[in-house]
Amino acid sequence: MGRDVPVVVFSRDDRRKYREKVRRCLDVFAQMLRESRFELERPLAGLEIELNIVDAYGEAAMRNAEVLAAIEQPDWATELGQFNIEINVEPQELSGDGALRLENDVRARLNHAEERARSQGGHLVLVGILPTLREQDVDEGALSANPRYRLLNEQIFAARGEDLHLCIEGVERLDTHADSVAPEAACTSVQLHLQVSPEAFAAHWNAAQAIAGAQVAVAANSPYLFGKELHRETRITLFEQATDTRPAELKAQGVRPRVWFGERWITSVFDLFEENVSYYPALLPLCEDEDPRTELEQGRIPQLHELTLHNGTIYRWNRPVYAVVDGLPHLRVENRVLPAGPSVADIAANAAFYYGLMRVLPYAERPIWSQMSFQAAEDNLGAAARHGLDARLYWPGMGEVPAAELILRRLLPMAHEGLAAWGVDRPVADRLLAIIEGRCLTGRTGASWQVDRVRAQGGDRHEALRVMTLEYIERMHSNEPVHTWEV
């Protein structure tokens, strides 16, 4: 949903034309798949990182327009809330010391952005949910100025017909209502991209779904929302609820949510795009002039504008992406389950863990998804979001085991094997995966550190969160991994 859109009112005719155009795009996409018109795998790691902006006291600062103007770099962009910005990191090779260079590149860009943010009285924070965020910080006035966010907000509420109900049962209980999608801006994540061929797409998507629970368990970094201690990765449940277009009656009928894990293993990338078109009405029925069929017949590569726009308003935890770069179409798996932070080293470790596993699991002789139910993978994600490393996760051949045991015994050796297959230098791979191992051995994630620090502080909850956030920012800048942080 990164595309800019105009301010507009949609008619019934707009919606009819858009539906027809989306279906035409889907037919053309199917033809392109049959004719093998895609660029094949490229072993590149691309990522997007969302950040929060705070003031000198650690409170949310509604200054993204000013901060972006000060940064003045094309790889930075607005996000939903005025206290959010995002950096898009160009895809890079992982082989050799590529992972280290990627980490250093991200650190350099973030340090430059932090310096520029300070000139506007702001500071940047890598965290899944800003701990000091209060309910009054996320009303409709907190939405970024870009018209696409206002339009998206209007369309979601037009579909719902009523306020959003946010109800999260965790260590404590949050039960409130919202009159805009602004609470979704509390969710700041890292998205990992992997380009794959159409033939290999299903295996990669299925593998990414299978490991989503383990990813979240070891990376959890969102224990607080509106002053309440909820889940270890509250961002998962919050995102599901804050963009829900369904009133209670449609939920009861089994209508699918727009933030969706899915419901089955797939055999083709086409399955996902077809589900998106079949199950979800358009939120933003905007038609472009391009006729995708004519483009293809004349030997050009269609952008499939309507299909990609529609796809961008359905928030799968592993999303299929169609894109055209330098005249060549390609497919990517966009992994969306990870929170931002705590440090760039932690983000790099989370990425290495994912990319390592994705070099092994999709190519297994007996695929993991043939040995476990899809429901088990979804249950793993839910348990990991709620309990972090204390979750019990199911894995074939092990049964239900503590998340740390699954990662240490099965997944880390696979990730080492995968990074070796990518050609990553051994010392680079060892350093990054040692961070994952360290979290499992100590039980310390960003979420557990935040909770332990706030409990140690005691006293007024918001003040404890504010003090913790300032210390978190200081430690974040040290680039020491979170499992080494003292309470």
Buried (B, 14 or more C-beta within 10 A) or exposed (E): BEEEBEEEEBEEEBEEBBBEBBBBBBEBBBBBBEEEEBBBBBBBBBBBBBBBBBBEEBBBBBBBBBBBEBBEEEEBBBBBBBBBBBBBBEBBBBBEBBBBBBBEBBBEBBBEBBEBBBEBEBBBBBBBBBBBBBBEBBEBEBBBEBEBBBBBBBBBBEBBEEEBBBEBEBEEEBEBEBEBBBBBBBBBBBBBBBBBBBBBBBBBBBBBBBBBBBBBBBBBBBBBBBBBBBBBBBBBBBBBBBBBBBBEEBEEEEEBBBBBBBEEBBEBBBBBBBBBBEEBEBBBBBBEEBBBBEBBEEEEBBBBBBBBBBBBBBBBBBBBBBBBEEEEBBBBBBBBBBBBBBBBBBBBBBBBBBBBBBBBBBBBEEBBBEEBEBEBBBBBBBBBBBBBBBBBBBBBEEEBBBBBBBBBEBBBBBBBBBBBBBBBBEEBBEBBBBBBBBBBEBEBBBBBBBBBBBEEBEEEBEEBBBBBBBBBBEBBBEBBBBBBBEB
